[in-house]
Amino acid sequence: MKLIIADDESLIRASILSMVQDVETSWQLAGEASNGEELLDLVKEHRPNVAIIDIRMPRMSGLEAMQLGRVISPCTKWIILSGYSDFAYAQEAMKLGASEYLLKPVNPIELERALANTAKDNKEFIRMLNQQFENSLFALCNGLTSMKFEELDSIFVQGWFIGAICLFDTTCTGKALSDITSRFYDDLRGCMHSQLVYGMNFAMISLLSGDLAVIGSWDPAKGVASKEQVHRFFDALGDRAGNSLQGAAAITILQTAECLGFDSLNQQLGQLGQWSSLRAVCGVGRRLAYAELQTEAGDDRKVRASHLLCSIKHHLQIRGYLNYQSAVSEMEGTWPQAAWLNQDAYRRAVQQFIQHALGIAAAAPLTQEEMMKELRSLGESRLLEIKPREPVMADLIEQVVHYLEQHYMEDVGIGQIAHQLNVSANYLSTLFHKKTGTPFVKYLTNIRMLKAKELLLNTNLQVKQIAEKVGYYSTRHFTKLFVENCLSYPSDYRKSQA
């Protein structure tokens, strides 16, 4: 978005430009003016989104320039600068259509808020704010930063949230699974962008488990429309889950309640992760609310049965057929006592799960005995498929570490690496943590911080350039992570090692 700064003092123009650059928006300086006539020439040439102008300027005052400029460029927003002695002029400017009024010397926080208010109807600006929100949320959810960095009026403190974990149950692997998830992510991202309005945010992030979380937030101070928009989005997400039963993968949505602040959201997301296996007995391909899962989690027998069903799926995926048969045997011993399985809804839910997760389809409802027989038969057939001299897969974690060392500066996620290695993201994430002692996201961040330190000490690159070279396109986000990991600001670290 284009920006013009007009003030007869060059130091003030430079100061404001520096503040705008620190805001880390997509603002592009179209030009600077030292008087009202130069300002009008720039407005006529560039039709800027915003003009920041001083009330008192030579040749033509800021008020006169704004009046004429509004005729030349009706869509331009005007931010007025003045001293205390010019308050009457500032009042007149607001009556004439100025969007914001700032006192000199300009406060950086007030300038950032003023720019946000003037651009709140601009789609590009709204998407930029949403990207900043997503970056910060990812860092918070994965333990890369903490809430101590957030201001008391931050969306992460005062805002409302709804979150959901998206789970895929399918027999597809490798490229087929990658295509399914990619189409879902792209569709979801497009839906988010089309529904974004000022005062709300959407994010798609990978959790430590490797699962995808979709999160919406709204600021109640900016109107109820944003809250309604978030709820409509999650209703549509639930519809997508229901439609997935007709496809190659059943998509299940585990959704939080409304949460005030990030801490509440994070707690509920963590709890949903622990309850995720309950979809095996509650039904896949649908939206499961926090309250419903909380009720089902109170029945230890259902919890145990759901864990066994999901472990059977896991063992089948990683070709652990002996463990698979062991889990089936354990289930066979406990199911006769599971009276709840005699209820049609639960029996249908279990059959739906084994159909989508294991590929066991049946034209009619199966009895418990028939289910056990099908599960055993599947394990035995897969065991027989193993070739006597099948080569052992190379160490997965060595491959992941090597890949990160080569591609740390790119947009890297556990999901895309898992798809390349033909394993589930959840399995690879767990294995990586177990083998290295560090979660995947934290490991990647550590590599990036080490590379950033090298660049700070051995080059004259600006912090913004270093951030981009190690995989971050927001200097503010990079700085926050650097402080959390290295206990100093990048510029201070460079000075301390000089």
N, C-alpha and C positions, 0 to 999 in steps of 0.2 A: 504494500500500500504506500502511496506517495504522501510525503510530508514536506511542508515548507516552514522555515523558521524566519521570522522577521523581527529584528531589533536593531537599533542604531549602535549598540555596543557589541563589538566582536567577541569580547570575553563571555558575555552572556549567551550569545549564539553558540559558542563553542561548548559552554557548560551544559546547555540544554541538549545539544546534539550528543554529548557524552552520556547524559542521563537516558536519552532515547535508546542509544545503543546498548546500555546496560539492561534495559527492559527486556531485551531479547525477543522482540517481535519481528514481524516481517516488514517493518517500516523502512522505506527507502527515501533518503533525503533527495528531493527533487531540486532544491535550491535554497539559498539564503538571501535575504534582502536586508538592506540597512535603512531603507525608507519606504514610505507608502507607495510611491510610484514603481519602485523595483518590485515590490510585492505584487502589485496588480499585473505587471508584465509576466511574472512567474505563474500567477494564477491562470492567466489567459493561455500560457504555453502548456502547462502541465495538468490543469484541472485536478489539483491534489485532493486526496481524501480528507486531510486535516491541514489547517494552517495555524501555527502558534505565533501570535502577533502581540507586540507591545502596543499599548494604547498611545503612548507619546513617541512619535517618530517625525523626523523632518520631512518637509515637502507636502506630506499628507498624513493626517493622524490615522491611528489604527482604526478608529470608528468609521472615518470616511472611507478608508480602504476596504473595510469589511462590507459596508453598504454597497459599494460598487462591485466588489468581488462576488457577492452573493448573486448578482445579476449575471455576471460572466460565468460563474461555476456554481449553479444552485445546489449541487450535491456536496460541496465542500463543507466540512464542519470547522468551527472556529473556536480556538482556545485563546482567551485573552489574558495577557500579563499586565500587572500594574502594581504600583506601590500603594501604601496606605493613603497617601494624599490624593490619589486618583480614584477613590472608592465611588464617588458620584459618577465618574465616567464609566466605571466598570458596571454599575447598575444600568446605565443607559445601554451598554453593550449587550447585556443580557436581554434587555427589552427588544433590541434589534435582531436578536437571533443567535447570539453567541452560545455555544454549547457548554462551555466551562470557563471558570474565572479563577486564576491562580495569582497569589501574591508573590512579589519578589522579596527576598531571594527564593527561588523555586525549590520546593521540597521534592526529592526524587520519588517518594512514595505517592505524593499527591499528583505528580505529573503522570505516573503510571496509571493511577486510577482515572485521571481525566482522559487519557488516551483510550482506556478501556471503555469508558462511557460514551465517547464520541464514535467509537468503532463497533459498538455492540450489535449493530444491524448488518455488519459486513461479514459475509460468509467466510472469507479467507481468514479474517481476524478470529472469528469464533472457532474455526478449525485449529488455528495456531494455539489458542488458549487450551483447547481440548488436548492437543498433543503434549503440552506442558503438564497438564493434569495427569495424563496417562504415564508419562515418564516418572513423575513423582510418586504415583500410586504403585507402579511396578517396584520402585526402590523400597517403598514402605512395606509392601506385602512380602518381599523377599529378604527383608532384614538388612538392606544395604544402607538405609538411613533410618532415623528414628523421629518420633513426633516432637522431640525437643527443638527441631529446626522450624517448626510450624508456628506462625503467629496465632494469637488467640482468636482473631477474626478469620482465620484460614478456613477454606471449605472443608479441610480435613478435621477441623475442630467443631465448627458450627453447622456444617452441611449435613444433609440427609442422604443416605445411601441405600441402594438395593444391589445385591450381588448374586451371581449364579455361577455354579460350576457346571460345565458342559462335558458329559461323558459319552464316549462312543463304544458301542458293543457291536462287533462285526467279526466275521471270519476273514475279512480282507487283510492283507499285509502288504508291506513294501509300497510300490508305486500306487497300487489301487487304493490303499488306505490313505496315502498322501494326497491323492486326487480328491477323495471324499472330504477330508478335513479341509483342504485348501479351498474347495468350492464353498464349504460352509462358512469358513472364515471370511472369504471375499464377499459373500452374500451379506453376512452380518455387518462387516465393515461398511458396505454400501448403505445398508439400512441405517446404521448409526449416523453417517454423514448426512443423510437426507433428513433426519429428524432433529439434528442439532439446532438448538436455539440458545440465545444468550441466557445465562443463569443456570445452565445445566451442563453436564459432562457425561461422556461415555468412554469406557476403556475396555480393551481386550488384552489380558496379560496372562503370562504363564506363571503358575504357582510353583513352589519348590517341589511339589509332587510331580510336576510335568503336566498337570491338567490345565485346561483353559478356563479362566475365570472371566466373566463378562460383568461389568459393573457400571451402574448408572448413579449419578448424584444430582442434587439440585440445591439451590440456595433459596430458602423460603422468603428471604428479604427481596428477591427479584421476581416475585409473582408466583401464583399457583400453577400457571400454564406449564412451567418446566417440570413440576411434579407429575402432572397429568401425562406429559409427554414421556417421561421415564416409565410410568406404569403401562402406557400403551405399548412401548417397546417390549417390555417383558411379557406382556400378553401375547404379542406377536411371536416372541421367542418360544413361548409354550406351544403355540400353534405349529411352529416349525418342528418341534419335537414330535408332536402327534403325527405329522405328515411323514416323518422319517421312517415309520414302521412299514411303509410301502417301498422303501428303498433297500440299499445294500447294507446300511448301518442304522441301528436304532440309537437315536440321540436322546439322552435323558438330561433334564435340567434340574439341578438341586438349587433351590432359591432361598435366600435369606428373607427375613422379615424386613420392614423398614428399620434402618439403624441410624441413630444420631451420632455422627462422628466416625472417624476411621477405626478407632479402637474397638467399637462395638461391631462394626462390619468385619474386621479381621477376626474377632473372636467367633462370630457366626460362620464365617468361611472355613475356619479351622475345624469347627464342629461338624460342618457338612462333609468335609473331607473324611472325617472319622466315620461318618454314617453312610458313606458313598455305596458300600456294598449292599445296603438295604434295598437298593433298586431291584436286586435280584428277586426279592419277594414282594415288593410293592408295585413293580411294573416298570419296564423300560419304555422309551419312546413317549415320555410324558413329562410334565412339570411336577416336581415333588416339593411341596412347601416345607419350610423349616419346622412348623408346628406339627405337620403330619409325620415327618421323620422322627421328631422328638418323641411322639407317642409310640411309634413302632420300636424305637430304640429301648423302650422300657420293658420289652419282652425279650429276655435273654435267649430263648429258644429260636426266635426269628433272627436275632443278631448272629447266633452261631450258624444257623442254616445259610444265611446270606454270605457270611465269611467263607464257608465251605464252597458255595457255588462260585464265588469270585476267585477263590484259590484254584479251583478246577479249571476255570478259564485261563488263569495265569500260567499254570503248569502246561496246559496244552499249547499256549502261545510260544513258550520258551523250550518246548520239546522235552519237558521234564515228565516223561510218561510214567515212570515208577511212582513219583510223588502224586501224579494225577490219579493213579489207581488207588493209592493209599487214601487220598481225600475222598474218592468215591466210596471206598469201603467204610470210612468213618461216617459218611452221610447215610449210607445204607443202614448203619447200626442205630442212628439217632432218629431217622425219619418216622419209623413206626410209632414213636411216642409223640410226634408232632401233630396233635389233633387239629391245629389251625390249618394244616394243609388240606383238610377235607373241605374247607370252604372254597367254593368255585373261584372267587376272585383271586385268592392266593395261588391256587393251582394253575390258573390261566397265566398269572404273572410269572411264575417259575418256568412254565413251558415256553412263554414268550422269550424269557432270558436265554434259555438253552438253545432256542431256535436261532436267535440273532448272534449270541456270543460263541456258540459251539457248532452251529450248523445242523442241529438235530431238529428236523421239521416233521410234523405229524398232521395228518388231515383231521384227526379227531382228538379230543382231550385224552391225555395219557394218565393212567393210574400211577401211583408211586412205584409199584413193581415194574411197570413198563418203562418209566423214566430211568430207573436204576439199570435196567437191562440195556437201554439205549446208550447210557453213559459208559457202561463197561465195554460195550461193543465198539464204541468210538475209540476209547483208549487202546484197546487191543489191536484194532486195525491200524492206528497210527504207529504203534510199537513195531508192527510187522513191516511198516514202510521204511524203517530205518535201514540204510545200507550197512553191511558189516564193516566196511572200511570207510565210512563217511568221514571226510576230513573235519578235524575239530576247528571251530570258528576261532579266529585270532582274538586276542584279548581286546574286548570291546572298549574298555576304558583307556587302553593305550592309544587306540584309534581316535577316541574323543579328545584326549589331551593333545595329540599331535595336530588334530584338526583345529583346535582352539589356538594353538601357538601360531598357526598359519593364517587364521581368519578372524582373530580377535577384534580387528578393526571393522568388521562387517556386522550386519544385523543378524546375530547368531542366536538360535534358540534350541533348547533340548529337543523340541518336537521335530524340527527339520533334520537334525542329526539322527534321531531315532528312526525316522522314515528311511534314511539312506542305509542304515544298518539293519533294517527289516526287523526291528523290535518295537515294543510299545514305549511311548515316552515315559510312562509311569515306571516301567521296569528299569529303563536306562537311568532315570533320575535316582531311583533307589540304589541301584548298583553303583553308580558314580559316587554317591555320598558314602556308601559303605567302603568302597575301595580307597577313596582319597581322604575321607574324613571331613570333607567340605562339600556343601551343596553346590550344584552345578553353577548357579547364578553367581554365588559368592566367589567361586573359583575363577570364573570369567572376569569378574570385577577385579580380583586380585591381579590377574595378568595385565589388565588394562591400566591399573594404577602403577604397576612396576614399569610398564612401557612409558607412562606419562612422566614418571620420575626421571627416567633416562633422558627424555626429550627436554624436560625442564633444566637439567644439569648440563646437557651437551649441545643444546641448540639455543638460538635466540628467538625461536618461534613464540608468538603470542599465545596466551592461555587458550583463546578461542581456537587457534589453529591446532594446538596440541589436543584439545578436546575432540576435534574432528578426526585427527589422525588415529586416535585410540577408540573410535566408535561412538562418540557422543556428539550430537548436533545441537545441543543446548549447553552453552557455557555455564549457565547457572546450575543446571542439573549436574554437570561434571564437577563443578566446584563443591557442591553439596556432598557428593560421593567422596571426593578427595579429602575433604575435611573430616568426614566420618571415618575414613580408613587411615589417614595419615596424620590426623590431629593438627593440621595447619592448612592455611590457604595455599594454593599453588604458588602464588607470587612470593609469599613468605618462605615457603620451602626452598625456592630458588635462591633467595637472599641468604638464608641460613647456611646453605651449602657452598656459597661462593668463596 
